[in-house]
Amino acid sequence: MPTSLLVRNLDADLVRRLKRRASRNGRSAEAEHREILRQALSAEVEPAFAELAAHMRKLTGGRKHTPAEVLQREGRQER
């Protein structure tokens, strides 16, 4: 489902350059903006779940953790 993205506070020179580039490529500024985003993000690789999990373990390493079963038990007792 298509959606919209509003970009605020752009430098006027950047907008002029976008419009010139769009004109050279025979597109509207909006279409050129979409193409730039598509190209920039198409090369980006989404990290695998294992990488994300390892990163979270690194971020939370050394912190006190409450086991899930304890949290579930506490939640049931509050009802």
N, C-alpha and C positions, 0 to 999 in steps of 0.2 A: 504494500500500500504506500503510494507516494506521500511524502510529508514535506514540510517547509522548514527552512532554516533561515533565521534572520541574523545578519552579522552587523553589529553596530560599531561605531567609533573607528571607522576605517580612515586612514590617511587619504586626503584628497588626491595626492600623487599616485597612490596605489590604485585608486578607482580609475583615474585617467589611464594608467598603464593597462589595467584590465580591459577597459573599453577599446583601447588601441589594439590589444592582442585579439580581442573578440572580433573586431573589424577585419583584421588580417586573416582570421580563420573563417570568416563568413558566418559568424554566430552572434547571438545577442550576448550582452554581458552576463546575463543569468546563465545561459547555456555554457558560456566559457567558464564561469565559476564552477558549474557542475562538473565539467570535464577536468578542470584542475584538481578538484577534490577526488574525482574518480581515479585519476592517474596517481595522485599522491598516496591514496589509500590502497590501491590495488596491489602494490608491491609489499605492503605491510603484512607480515605473517602473524596470525593470532597465536599466542602461546598455548601450548598443550596444557591440559589440566594438571599433569604432574609438575610442570614448571610453576604454575600458579600456586599449587599446594606447597611446593618447596619454598617459594617466596613468602607465603603466609607463615610457614613454620619459622623461617628466618626472622621475620618481623616480630613474632610473638615468643621467640625463644627466651627462656629464663623467666618468663612470667608465670604466676600461679594460675593454674587452669582448674576449673571445676568440671568433673566428668559429666557427660550428658545425662547419665542415669540419675545422678544426684539432682540435677536441674529438673528433670522430669518428675521425680518423686516430690520435690518441693512444690512444683506447679500443681500436682494432683492434690496435695495437702491444702493448698490455698483455696480450693474450690469449695 
